[in-house]
Amino acid sequence: MLHEILLSLSGLQSPIWTQADAPEEKGQGLNQYVSPPERAMLQSLAHLHDLHIQIKNATTRISREHPSMICRAVSSSMSDVHLGRFMDKIIQVETSILKKDAGYVGAYEIVPLSTIVSDFAPWTRRLEWLWSMVRQMNLDSAGRQTKASAASILDLLEQETHTGYADIEDMAVALLTVAQKAWMRAASVWVLYGKLPMSGADDFCVKQYPRSSSTMDTFLLDHSLVPKLVSPTGANALLSIGSALNQLRSQEVLAARSLKGLNDAAMTLLPRHLRLLQSLRYPLNSALLENVFASINQSISEDALTEILPRTLVLRMLQVTLRYLLLGHGEFAVSLVAHADDRITNRQQTQTAVRPVRRIGRLDDLAIKDAEINAVLSKAMAEVAGFDEDTEDEIFDFAKKILSLKPADAQDNPLMVSTLLPTPTLLVITIPPSSPLNIFLSTQDIKTYSLLNAYLLSIHRAGLHLSDLWKLTAHRRSYPTPLGPPRSASRAGQATLAARRSRDEYRTKRTRRHWTCASKALFMVNELEGYLQGEVIQSSWSHLHRWLTGDDQSGPASAKSSRPTTASSAGQTRLTDGSSGVPSSERRGGPTDPRVLAQAHRAYLQALKSGLFFNDSIFVDALKTFLTQIDHLVALFSRLQKVWEGLDLQEDDGVVDAFSNYAQDSREVLSEMDWTSDAINATIIELVDKVREVEKEKRSGTGHHALVEGLDGLDLHASRFVPWQARTVDRLVMKLDSLAARHEEDGDESEVVYGYDDE
C-alpha cells in the first residue's frame, strides 16, 4: 500500500483514495487495514494527490491555451520547476525507503505512515499556494472566470513575495523572476527596435492607435496593462522610446536618410541600449528599471531625434504658424481678405439676378471652385513677397511650400468660424510623409491651427469691412451746395436746393442709428481683436520663445502691438538671425529634444485656445452670429447707397429705370437695417456678458484649473514648460463695459456717432 501511495502522489490515479473516502464501516475495504488516525493521515495525503492532479492539468491547459505569454511562462515554471521538485521529493522518499533509511524504516522494516505524512506536510501549504496562483490566472480582479493579464499576474506575484513563510516567498520570487523576464523579453523588442512583440502583443501595455494624429501618437499606453513595477514616468519613457524608434525606422525617414548617405540611427544605438537592458538584475527594481528606460529615452533624444529633426527646423515651423496662421504678418491677412473679396465681387457680377434684401451679404449659396480658392492664396503670397524687403526669406519660402487654402466641411468642425469665402475654407499646413516634422506637429495640431486661423481671420475681416464703411463719405455726410448761377438765383433753383437738403437731412437722421450700431460693432471687433492679438497671442508666443531659447528668467513681456503686425513691425516678434530665422541665443541653451519641444508646443497651443475663447462653444456661436450680422449690415449699406443713387437720378435728372422701384427698395432696405441693427446690439450685449463670465472664471481660478486638468496628459515636468495664462481679461471687460453702458443710453435716434469724426 505504501508503494501505491507514493505512485498516486506522483500524479497517477489510484483506488486507494476512493476507498479512503468511503463511509466508515468496520471490516470493509481499506478500513479493515487502517485505524481511524491512519485514515485521517491518508486524507491529508489524498489532498496532496488531488492538488497535484489539479495543478498539473490546469498548468498544462494554461501553457497551451492562455493568450498571455507571461501567464504561459509562469504556468510552465510551476509545472516544470515546482511540481518537479515535488516529484523529486517523492523519489527521494521512495529511495530512502528502498535503502531502508532509518529515518523512514523502523524495526521489523515497518515504515510508519506518520513519518511519510510529516515529511510531506510542508508541501501541503506549497501546493495550496500554487493552486491559488493557478486559479488567479483564470480570474480577473472582480473574481469572474476570465483570462488574467500579464500586469495582473505580475502585480499578484509581487504582492505574494511579502509573506511570513520562507518557502512561499522563495517560490513567489522564483515565479516573479520568470514573469519579469518574460515581460522584459516582450518589452525589449519594443525598446530596441520600436516594434510591438509578435507573440503576446494583445497583452503588452503599448497599443497601436488606429486614428493617430501624428507619427509620435501612432501608439498609446494602455494603463490597465502596465504592471506596478513600471512607474508612470517609466511607462511614459517606454512609450516614447518605441514611438521614436518606430519613427526613425519608418520607410519614409529611412529613404530620406539613405539619399543623404546617413546610417540608421536606431541600429547605431542598439548595442548601447542592449548593454543597459543586460545590466538589470532580477527580480527587477522599479527605480532601476525607470532609470534604464530614462537613459535609453535620453540617448534616443540626444543622438537620433535631434539629428533628424534639428531645433532650427522646429523654430522655422513655429515662425510660419505665428506669421501666417496666427496673423502675425498683418499684410498677409489684409491681402488675403482683399483678394477673397475681389473673387466674391467678380463672381457676383456674373450673376444677373438681384438677391433679396434678406439674403444680402449671405453668400452661402455662392459656390467657389477649388482652383479659385488656391488662386486667392497664391495672389496673397505674391503680394506679400512684394511687401517684404528680404524676398529670399527662408521662412516665407517654407510657408509657400507647406501652406494651402482648402475647402472644409463645417459639419465636421462645429467650432469653425470661416467667413473669408462663401465656401468654408481653412488655411492648412501640409507636411510630407518623409518630413521629420511629423514628430513635432501632429494632425490635431494642424487642425487646431487651421481653425484658429479661420477664427482670427474672420474677426480681422469684419473689422476691415466695418472700417471701409467710413469711406462712404457721400453716404455718411452730404450737404448739397447751390446749383450755381443763374439757376441758384431763381426760385425754382432755390426750391430744388431746399428739397435736396431736406432729403439729405432726412436720410442722415434715418441712418444715424445704423451708423451708431456700426460704430459699436467696430469698437467691439477692434477691442476683441486687440486683446486676442496683442495680449493673448503675443504674450503666449513671447513666453514660449523665451523658453525655447533658454531665456525664460523674466516674466511674459507685454505685447507691443494690439493688432496683427506689419512687415516692418513684425521683426519685434520674429526669430530673425540670418537666413534661417534662428536667434543667436539658441546657442546658449534651451531644449533640443523634439519630443520635449512637441509636448511644450502642445501645452502652448492648448493654453492659446483657452486664451482665445476658442474652447467656449457658446462664445464661438455668438461670435459666428455676430460676424454674419456684420456682413449683412455692410451689404445693406452698399445696397442702400446704390438705391439712393438711382433714386437721386430719377428725382433730380429724370433718369427712370423701368425695371426698378427705388422708393420701394429704399423702404425695404431701411426696414431690414432696423432689424439687423437691433440684432447686432443684442448680440454685442450677449458677447459682453460672455466675456464677463470668462473674467469671473479667470478670477476664481476655474478656467486655470480646467486647463491644468486638460494638460495632465502632457509631461510638463519633463519639458519644464508652463504655458502663459491669460489673466488680463479684466482689461477687455473694462473697455466693453463702456460699450454696454452706451447701449443702455442709446434709446434715442438723435444719439451722436461716437468714436469717429468726419475727418
Salt bridges, closest charged atoms under 4 A:
GLU24 OE2 - ARG39 NE 3.37
ASP50 OD1 - HIS49 ND1 3.19
GLU65 OE2 - ARG64 NH2 3.73
GLU94 OE2 - HIS3 ND1 3.37
GLU109 OE2 - LYS100 NZ 2.59
ASP119 OD2 - LYS89 NZ 3.11
GLU128 OE2 - HIS47 NE2 2.97
ASP140 OD2 - ARG144 NH2 2.93
ASP167 OD2 - ARG125 NH2 2.80
ASP167 OD2 - ARG126 NE 3.06
ASP217 OD2 - ARG602 NH2 3.45
ASP264 OD2 - ARG249 NH1 3.33
ASP303 OD2 - ARG272 NH1 2.69
GLU307 OE2 - ARG257 NH2 3.45
GLU331 OE1 - HIS329 ND1 3.33
ASP341 OD1 - ARG461 NE 3.88
ASP341 OD2 - HIS465 NE2 2.70
ASP364 OD1 - ARG359 NH2 2.49
ASP365 OD1 - ARG355 NH1 3.30
GLU372 OE2 - ARG343 NH1 3.90
GLU372 OE1 - ARG347 NH2 2.67
GLU383 OE1 - HIS339 NE2 2.57
ASP388 OD1 - HIS329 NE2 3.25
ASP393 OD2 - ARG323 NH1 2.71
GLU394 OE1 - ARG316 NH2 3.09
ASP445 OD2 - HIS601 ND1 3.95
ASP468 OD1 - LYS471 NZ 3.22
GLU505 OE2 - LYS509 NZ 3.47
GLU527 OE1 - LYS735 NZ 3.46
GLU529 OE2 - HIS460 ND1 2.39
GLU535 OE2 - ARG731 NH1 3.18
GLU586 OE2 - ARG311 NE 3.42
ASP593 OD1 - ARG595 NE 3.72
ASP616 OD2 - LYS690 NZ 3.03
ASP631 OD2 - ARG461 NH1 3.05
ASP648 OD1 - ARG503 NH1 3.42
ASP648 OD1 - ARG507 NH2 2.89
GLU651 OE1 - ARG503 NH1 2.91
ASP652 OD2 - ARG500 NE 3.71
ASP652 OD2 - ARG503 NH2 3.13
GLU672 OE1 - ARG358 NE 3.20
GLU672 OE2 - HIS632 NE2 2.82
ASP674 OD2 - ARG510 NH2 2.65
ASP674 OD1 - ARG513 NH1 3.62
ASP674 OD1 - HIS514 NE2 2.92
ASP678 OD1 - ARG513 NH2 2.55
ASP689 OD1 - ARG692 NH1 2.78
GLU693 OE1 - LYS690 NZ 3.17
GLU695 OE2 - ARG699 NH2 2.47
ASP737 OD1 - ARG692 NH2 2.79
ASP746 OD2 - LYS520 NZ 2.37
ASP758 OD1 - ARG476 NH1 3.09
ASP758 OD2 - ARG477 NH1 3.93
